[in-house]
Amino acid sequence: MIRRHRSGGLLRSAVFTAILCAIAGSVFAADAGAGFPVTPPAPGPAPQLNVPVPTAQTLSNGLVVVSVRRAGLPLVTAQLVLRSGGEMDPANEAGLADLTANLLTKGAGGKSAPQIAAAAEALGGSLQAAAGWDESAVGITVITPKLPKALDLLATVVRHPDFAPDELKRAQAQAADDLRLALSRPIALASLAAGRAVFGDGAYGHSRTGTPASIARITRANVERLHAELYRPDNAILVLAGDITPAQAAQLAQASFGDWKNPATPLPAKPKGSTDSKLPALLLIDQHGAGQAGVVAAHAAPPRKDAGYYTGVVANAVLGGSYSARLNEEIRIKRGLSYGASSRLQPMADAGLWLAAAQTKNPSAPQVVALMRQQFAALGDGQVPAAELAARKATLVGGYGRSLETTAGLAEQVAELAVYGLPLADIGQYIAKVQAVTPKQIEAYARKHLDAKYTRVVVVGDATQFAPALRKADPKAALLEAGQLDLDSPSLQPAAAVRP
């Protein structure tokens, strides 16, 4: 751990830094005539990762045990992952899966939240719980000798949560405060609305973390019902990554989870990830007085198991996956319209979502909208130059290698493959599959999945400064008041509230 200096040390450090900067400045000035490089060096060769193939075993109760060994350090990350997440939230109960997961560590087996935290700390770790799309997970990292007790603790919070009324009330209050703060920011509100614009009332259309109104509606009975329906061994995967063998993994899993019983009722079916939204292609939300506008462009994308997944990953890297990608190049670097513009591809079980986002001055929102649409279209209008593609692939490859450096990162990669029913050996194939993507494949992928007529754009900010120009360009655009939005409705707001 790097420790901070006391005040005297900080002063000495500042003086030393100033001296170094002065020296460096004189050196650079002297060398300026020698020809300072104006272009970055070409990407180096892809690293050769030696990733062990995970092993999967299944207990008699249906619990899948996946282990991947990394010797060298006596550490193991354990994650208990459910194949269900926010997509299972009932109507008007957005955020239920996330709230349920967060409550697991807030009291279980008769132990209070502080007692559970103390038990984890005594093992040298801390319990982390959350729900995403298609998964809910609880995890902990400990030294190998502490793993049996860590798994017992994991089993307690997953199988016997208390869901104490006071903890539920506290969690609801915290979640509501967090949501109100987040939704006061234009970019966060635009992202939430973009999900509705793409998925409508489909499984992925609502806010996965809920809304202030939906969180307030959730009762203890709702939480207990969802836990009883989904937290069961035939819907669970235990991932163990680190200093552990498959035989040890099976033995420890049996000891902590072998007597976990499935309920008599069948596992609820997953709802469909519909993309049948009734919202217009351009949605403007007036957050009166906002200092900036949040601009989000969205597209439906293929599910995680789609054969073109890696093509999509590389296409996103080209579009907005890093500082040097096209969106940031056009919006920030060339024009200074934003501090940053980026995109992400989020594939899920039954669908996927592309999101491009930037925050800008209110008057420049129309220009940013146009640039985002242009860059989405450009991916399908021509092939990515070889040098640009090599640089974007290098970013992906380097990031993937770093994600496997810790047992926690290794466990997360394995868990994703297991949750989506993909071959576990794919963990060692990522680099090869990324490198195999061609410019022609990206162009074809973009033409198929990023057609401009399906682009959905949401702009949130002081609409008086951008709505006239955008509505002139697109008379079908809808203008809504931020303060009147119904965030739990697929339409976001009753039609009568839409301003003409």
C-alpha positions in Angstrom: 0.0 0.0 0.0 1.3 3.5 -0.9 1.0 5.8 2.1 0.4 9.5 1.7 3.1 12.0 3.0 2.3 14.3 5.9 2.1 18.0 5.1 5.8 18.6 5.3 6.4 15.6 3.0 3.8 17.0 0.6 5.6 20.4 0.4 9.0 18.7 -0.2 7.4 16.5 -2.9 5.8 19.6 -4.6 9.2 21.4 -4.7 10.9 18.3 -6.1 8.2 17.9 -8.7 8.6 21.5 -9.8 12.3 21.0 -10.2 11.8 17.9 -12.3 9.3 19.7 -14.5 11.7 22.6 -15.0 14.5 20.2 -16.0 12.2 18.2 -18.3 11.0 21.4 -19.9 14.5 22.5 -20.8 15.3 19.0 -22.1 12.2 18.9 -24.3 12.9 22.5 -25.5 16.5 21.5 -26.4 15.3 18.3 -28.3 12.5 20.0 -30.1 14.6 20.5 -33.2 15.6 16.9 -33.2 12.2 15.8 -34.2 9.8 14.8 -31.4 7.6 11.9 -32.6 4.2 13.2 -33.8 2.5 9.8 -34.1 2.3 7.0 -31.4 4.2 3.8 -32.0 2.4 0.9 -33.6 0.8 -1.6 -31.3 3.0 -4.4 -30.2 2.3 -8.1 -30.7 -0.6 -9.6 -28.7 0.4 -11.1 -25.4 0.3 -14.9 -25.0 -2.0 -15.6 -22.1 -1.7 -19.0 -20.4 -5.2 -19.3 -19.0 -6.1 -22.6 -17.4 -9.4 -24.2 -18.6 -12.1 -24.1 -15.9 -13.6 -27.4 -14.7 -17.4 -27.8 -14.2 -19.0 -30.3 -11.9 -22.6 -30.6 -10.7 -23.8 -31.6 -7.3 -26.9 -33.9 -6.8 -29.1 -30.8 -6.1 -28.2 -29.2 -9.4 -25.6 -26.7 -8.1 -22.9 -26.2 -10.8 -19.4 -25.9 -9.3 -16.9 -24.3 -11.6 -13.3 -24.1 -10.6 -10.2 -22.6 -12.3 -6.8 -23.1 -10.7 -4.2 -20.4 -10.5 -1.3 -21.5 -8.3 1.4 -19.2 -6.9 -0.5 -17.3 -4.3 -2.7 -18.8 -1.6 -5.8 -16.9 -2.6 -9.3 -18.0 -3.7 -12.2 -16.0 -4.9 -15.6 -17.6 -4.3 -18.7 -16.3 -6.1 -22.2 -17.8 -5.8 -24.0 -16.7 -8.9 -27.7 -17.0 -9.7 -28.8 -17.1 -13.4 -31.4 -14.5 -12.7 -31.2 -10.8 -12.2 -33.1 -7.5 -12.9 -34.9 -9.0 -15.9 -37.0 -11.0 -13.3 -38.3 -7.8 -11.6 -42.2 -7.8 -11.7 -44.1 -4.9 -13.2 -44.0 -1.9 -10.8 -41.3 -3.5 -8.7 -38.2 -2.3 -10.6 -35.1 -2.8 -8.6 -36.4 -5.8 -6.6 -33.6 -8.2 -7.7 -31.0 -5.6 -6.9 -32.5 -4.8 -3.5 -32.8 -8.5 -2.6 -29.2 -9.1 -3.4 -28.0 -6.1 -1.4 -30.0 -7.3 1.6 -28.3 -10.7 1.7 -25.4 -9.4 3.7 -27.5 -7.2 5.9 -28.5 -10.0 8.3 -28.7 -13.8 7.9 -28.9 -16.9 10.0 -29.6 -14.9 13.1 -26.5 -12.7 12.6 -26.9 -9.0 12.2 -25.2 -7.0 9.4 -22.3 -5.9 11.7 -21.8 -9.5 12.8 -21.7 -10.7 9.2 -19.2 -8.0 8.2 -17.1 -8.8 11.3 -17.1 -12.5 10.4 -16.0 -11.7 6.8 -13.3 -9.4 8.1 -12.1 -12.1 10.5 -11.4 -14.2 7.4 -9.5 -11.4 5.8 -12.2 -10.5 3.2 -15.5 -8.7 2.7 -18.7 -9.9 1.2 -19.9 -8.2 -1.9 -23.5 -8.7 -3.3 -25.3 -7.2 -6.2 -27.7 -8.0 -9.1 -27.2 -7.3 -12.8 -29.1 -8.3 -15.9 -29.3 -12.2 -16.0 -27.4 -12.7 -12.8 -27.2 -12.0 -9.1 -24.0 -12.7 -7.1 -22.4 -12.8 -3.7 -18.6 -13.1 -3.5 -15.6 -13.0 -1.2 -11.8 -13.4 -1.6 -9.8 -15.0 1.1 -6.5 -16.9 1.7 -6.8 -20.6 0.9 -6.9 -21.9 4.5 -9.9 -19.7 5.3 -11.9 -20.9 2.3 -14.1 -23.5 4.1 -15.3 -20.9 6.6 -15.8 -18.4 3.9 -18.0 -20.8 1.9 -20.0 -21.5 5.1 -20.6 -17.8 5.5 -21.5 -17.5 1.8 -24.0 -20.3 2.2 -25.6 -18.6 5.2 -26.2 -15.3 3.5 -27.5 -16.9 0.3 -29.7 -19.6 1.9 -30.9 -18.0 5.2 -31.2 -14.2 4.8 -33.3 -12.5 7.5 -34.6 -9.6 5.5 -35.2 -7.7 8.7 -37.8 -4.9 8.4 -35.4 -2.3 9.7 -32.7 -3.3 7.2 -35.2 -3.3 4.4 -36.3 0.2 5.3 -32.7 1.4 5.6 -31.8 -0.1 2.2 -34.8 1.4 0.6 -34.0 4.9 1.9 -30.4 4.6 0.7 -31.4 3.3 -2.7 -34.0 6.1 -3.1 -31.4 8.8 -2.2 -28.9 7.3 -4.6 -31.5 7.2 -7.4 -32.7 10.8 -6.8 -29.1 12.0 -7.0 -28.3 10.0 -10.1 -31.5 11.0 -12.0 -30.8 14.7 -11.3 -27.9 14.3 -13.7 -28.8 14.6 -17.4 -26.7 11.7 -18.6 -28.1 9.2 -16.1 -31.7 10.2 -16.8 -31.0 10.0 -20.6 -29.5 6.5 -20.2 -32.5 5.2 -18.3 -34.9 6.7 -20.9 -32.8 5.1 -23.7 -33.5 1.7 -22.2 -37.2 2.3 -22.4 -36.8 3.7 -25.9 -35.2 0.5 -27.1 -36.9 -2.2 -25.0 -40.3 -0.6 -24.1 -42.0 -2.9 -21.6 -39.6 -5.8 -22.3 -37.5 -7.5 -19.6 -34.6 -5.1 -20.1 -36.6 -1.9 -20.5 -37.0 -0.8 -16.8 -34.3 0.6 -14.5 -32.4 -2.4 -13.1 -31.7 -0.5 -9.9 -35.3 0.8 -9.7 -36.8 4.2 -9.4 -37.6 6.2 -6.3 -41.3 5.2 -6.7 -40.7 1.5 -7.4 -38.3 1.1 -4.5 -40.8 2.6 -2.1 -43.5 0.1 -3.2 -41.4 -3.0 -2.5 -42.4 -4.9 0.6 -40.7 -7.6 2.7 -43.1 -10.1 1.2 -42.0 -9.1 -2.3 -38.3 -9.7 -1.3 -39.1 -13.0 0.3 -41.1 -14.2 -2.7 -38.3 -13.4 -5.2 -35.7 -15.1 -2.9 -37.8 -18.2 -2.6 -38.4 -18.4 -6.3 -34.9 -17.8 -7.6 -32.3 -18.5 -4.9 -32.1 -22.3 -5.4 -29.3 -24.7 -6.3 -30.7 -25.6 -9.7 -30.4 -21.9 -10.6 -27.0 -21.4 -9.1 -23.3 -21.6 -10.0 -20.5 -21.6 -7.5 -17.3 -20.2 -9.0 -14.0 -20.8 -7.3 -10.9 -19.2 -8.8 -7.4 -19.4 -7.5 -5.4 -21.8 -5.4 -7.8 -24.8 -5.6 -8.1 -28.0 -7.5 -11.4 -29.4 -9.0 -11.4 -32.2 -6.3 -11.1 -29.7 -3.5 -13.8 -27.5 -5.1 -16.3 -30.3 -5.2 -15.5 -31.4 -1.7 -15.9 -27.9 -0.2 -19.0 -27.2 -2.3 -20.6 -30.4 -1.0 -19.8 -29.5 2.6 -21.4 -26.0 2.4 -24.1 -26.4 -0.2 -24.8 -30.1 -0.5 -27.9 -30.1 1.7 -29.4 -27.0 -0.1 -32.8 -28.1 -1.3 -34.8 -27.0 -4.4 -38.4 -25.9 -3.8 -41.2 -28.0 -5.2 -42.2 -25.3 -7.6 -40.4 -25.1 -11.0 -38.0 -22.2 -11.7 -39.9 -19.3 -13.2 -39.4 -18.7 -16.9 -37.4 -15.8 -18.0 -39.4 -13.0 -19.6 -38.6 -11.9 -23.2 -36.3 -9.0 -23.9 -38.8 -7.3 -26.3 -37.6 -4.4 -28.4 -41.1 -3.2 -29.3 -41.0 0.3 -27.9 -43.7 2.9 -28.6 -41.5 5.9 -27.9 -40.3 8.1 -30.8 -36.9 7.9 -32.4 -36.0 11.2 -30.8 -37.0 11.9 -27.2 -36.3 15.3 -25.6 -36.6 15.7 -21.8 -36.7 19.2 -20.3 -34.7 19.4 -17.1 -35.2 23.1 -16.8 -32.1 25.0 -15.6 -29.7 22.1 -16.2 -26.2 23.5 -16.9 -25.5 20.8 -19.6 -27.3 18.3 -21.8 -26.9 14.6 -21.6 -27.0 13.0 -25.1 -27.5 9.2 -25.5 -27.9 7.3 -28.7 -29.0 3.7 -28.4 -29.6 0.6 -30.5 -30.8 -2.9 -29.8 -28.0 -5.5 -30.1 -27.8 -9.3 -30.4 -27.7 -11.4 -27.3 -24.5 -12.7 -25.7 -24.6 -16.1 -27.4 -24.9 -14.6 -30.9 -22.2 -15.8 -33.3 -21.2 -12.2 -34.0 -20.5 -11.3 -30.4 -16.7 -10.7 -30.9 -17.4 -8.6 -34.0 -19.7 -6.5 -31.9 -17.0 -6.1 -29.2 -14.4 -4.9 -31.8 -17.0 -2.6 -33.5 -17.7 -1.0 -30.2 -14.0 -0.5 -29.5 -13.8 1.3 -32.8 -16.9 3.4 -32.1 -16.3 4.5 -28.6 -14.5 2.0 -26.4 -11.5 4.2 -25.5 -10.2 7.8 -25.6 -8.9 7.4 -29.1 -12.0 5.9 -30.5 -14.2 7.7 -33.1 -16.8 9.2 -30.9 -14.3 10.9 -28.6 -12.1 11.9 -31.5 -15.0 13.7 -33.3 -16.8 15.1 -30.3 -14.1 16.0 -27.8 -10.7 16.0 -29.6 -11.6 17.7 -32.8 -14.5 20.0 -31.7 -14.2 20.3 -27.9 -18.0 19.7 -27.4 -17.6 17.4 -24.4 -15.1 16.3 -21.8 -15.6 12.7 -23.1 -17.8 10.7 -25.5 -17.9 6.9 -25.4 -20.0 3.8 -26.1 -20.6 0.4 -24.6 -22.1 -2.8 -25.8 -24.1 -4.7 -23.2 -25.1 -8.2 -24.5 -27.6 -10.1 -22.4 -29.4 -13.4 -22.5 -32.3 -12.5 -24.8 -31.1 -9.2 -26.3 -28.4 -6.6 -26.1 -27.9 -2.8 -25.9 -25.6 -0.4 -27.6 -25.3 3.0 -25.8 -23.3 6.0 -26.9 -23.2 8.9 -24.5 -21.8 12.4 -24.1 -22.5 15.4 -21.9 -22.3 18.8 -23.6 -23.4 22.4 -23.5 -27.1 22.7 -24.0 -26.8 24.7 -27.3 -24.4 22.2 -28.8 -26.7 19.2 -28.2 -28.0 19.1 -31.8 -24.4 19.0 -33.1 -23.5 16.1 -30.8 -26.7 14.2 -31.8 -25.7 14.6 -35.5 -22.2 13.4 -34.8 -23.3 10.3 -32.9 -25.7 9.4 -35.7 -22.9 9.9 -38.3 -20.5 7.7 -36.4 -23.0 4.8 -36.0 -23.7 5.0 -39.7 -20.0 5.2 -40.6 -19.4 1.8 -39.2 -21.6 0.3 -42.0 -20.6 2.7 -44.7 -17.0 1.5 -45.1 -14.3 -0.7 -43.8 -12.2 0.3 -40.8 -8.6 1.1 -41.8 -6.0 -1.5 -40.8 -4.0 0.8 -38.5 -7.1 2.0 -36.6 -8.4 -1.6 -36.2 -5.0 -2.8 -34.9 -5.0 0.0 -32.3 -8.5 -0.8 -31.1 -7.8 -4.5 -30.9 -4.6 -3.8 -28.9 -6.7 -1.9 -26.4 -9.2 -4.8 -26.0 -6.4 -7.4 -25.7 -4.5 -5.4 -23.1 -7.7 -4.8 -21.1 -8.6 -8.4 -21.1 -5.2 -9.5 -19.9 -5.4 -7.1 -17.0 -8.9 -8.4 -16.1 -7.4 -11.8 -15.5 -4.6 -10.7 -13.2 -6.5 -11.1 -10.0 -8.5 -14.1 -8.8 -11.6 -11.9 -8.6 -11.2 -10.8 -12.2 -10.7 -14.4 -13.3 -13.8 -15.5 -11.4 -15.9 -12.8 -13.0 -14.9 -13.8 -16.5 -15.6 -17.5 -15.8 -19.0 -16.6 -14.2 -20.1 -14.7 -17.3 -19.4 -17.7 -19.5 -21.2 -20.0 -17.1 -24.2 -17.8 -16.7 -24.8 -17.6 -20.5 -24.1 -21.3 -21.1 -21.0 -20.6 -23.2 -18.0 -23.0 -23.4 -15.7 -22.4 -20.4 -12.7 -22.9 -22.7 -13.6 -19.6 -24.3 -11.8 -17.8 -21.5 -8.6 -18.7 -23.3 -9.9 -17.8 -26.7 -10.8 -14.2 -26.3 -7.6 -12.8 -27.8 -7.7 -15.1 -30.8 -11.3 -14.3 -31.5 -10.8 -10.6 -31.2 -7.7 -10.7 -33.5 -9.7 -12.7 -36.1 -12.4 -10.0 -36.6 -12.0 -8.4 -40.0 -13.0 -4.9 -41.3 -15.5 -6.6 -43.7 -17.2 -8.4 -40.8 -17.5 -5.1 -38.8 -19.0 -3.4 -41.9 -21.5 -6.2 -42.3 -22.3 -6.3 -38.6 -23.0 -2.6 -38.5 -25.3 -2.7 -41.6 -27.3 -5.5 -40.0 -27.5 -4.2 -36.4 -26.9 -0.4 -36.5 -29.3 0.7 -39.2 -30.0 4.4 -38.8 -33.8 4.0 -38.9 -33.6 2.0 -35.6 -31.4 4.5 -33.8 -33.0 5.9 -30.6 -31.7 9.2 -29.3 -32.5 10.8 -25.9 -31.4 14.3 -25.0 -31.9 15.6 -21.4 -31.2 19.2 -20.4 -32.5 22.7 -20.6 -34.7 22.1 -23.6 -35.2 25.8 -24.5 -31.7 25.8 -25.7 -31.8 22.7 -28.0 -35.4 21.6 -28.6 -36.3 24.1 -31.4 -33.4 23.0 -33.6 -33.9 19.3 -33.0 -37.7 19.4 -33.4 -37.2 21.3 -36.7 -35.0 18.5 -38.0 -37.4 15.8 -36.6 -41.0 17.0 -36.2 -42.0 13.7 -34.7 -39.7 14.2 -31.7 -41.4 14.2 -28.3 -40.8 16.7 -25.6 -41.4 15.7 -22.0 -41.0 17.4 -18.6 -38.4 15.8 -16.4 -40.4 16.5 -13.3 -43.5 14.8 -14.7 -41.9 11.6 -15.9 -43.3 8.2 -14.9 -40.1 6.3 -14.9 -42.0 3.0 -14.3 -44.1 3.4 -17.4 -42.9 2.1 -20.8 -44.2 5.4 -22.2 -42.4 7.4 -19.5 -45.3 9.7 -19.2 -49.0 9.8 -20.1 -49.6 11.0 -23.6 -51.6 14.0 -22.2 -48.4 15.3 -20.6 -46.4 15.5 -23.8 -45.8 19.1 -24.7 -46.8 20.1 -28.3 
